[in-house]
Every structure is written in C-alpha cells, then in structure tokens.
Amino acid sequence: MSKANIMTAQELVSMEKNPPALTCWLWNGKNRTLTNIKRGYEVDFEQMRTSAECLDWVFQIYAKTWADPKTISELLAAIRFYINPQSNLCSYGCECSCRTNRSK
C-alpha cells in the first residue's frame, strides 16, 4: 500500500486472487470459520447465506468492545474474499442465496 494508504490497481487485483493477510483472525477453510485470535470468537461463514445474515455478523463483531478498527477491517476483507457478497449475496442490490464455496 502506498504512503497515503491508497491501494493501487495492482494491489486490488492481487486481493481478488490471494487470501487477505490476517493478523487478528485465523481462517479455517475446512469448516469455513474465522476465529478471532485474541478472544477465540468464531464467525461461521456457513451462516452467511444471505446479505442480511452477513450484515448481522458484521454488526455483531462491530458491537464487541474488543473489536478495534483493524479487527473489523480484516473481518470485512475475509468476507470479501471468501464470500464475495456483491457477487454472491446481493448482486445489483437484489437478495440472493450464497452461491460460493471458496474455502482456500
């Protein structure tokens, strides 16, 4: 990332192909969960079948006293990579069921 914290086009493309670098979370592709390293709090990606369920998880974590901006940012990056909500949950603003099985 550049000094101004603005991502280049190359960095954005790279994000699409590579799992996000996580320091607050641990991804388990076998059971599709994301676990907060410090708290042991588990987010079950199998429970994100709709945009409402996905958003519910985001706000559950956001409401935690231990969820700092980095924790939220990494959660969103993981959701973006493993679920890809804009393509799989709410494409063109329309609700749809999850069609992805990206478990890397």
Secondary structure, 3 states (H helix, E strand, C coil): CCCCCCCCHHHHHHHHHCCCCCCCEEEECCCCEEEECCCCCEEEHHHCCCHHHHHHHHHHHHCCCCCCHHHHHHHHHHHHHHCCHHHHCCHHHCCCCCCCCCCC
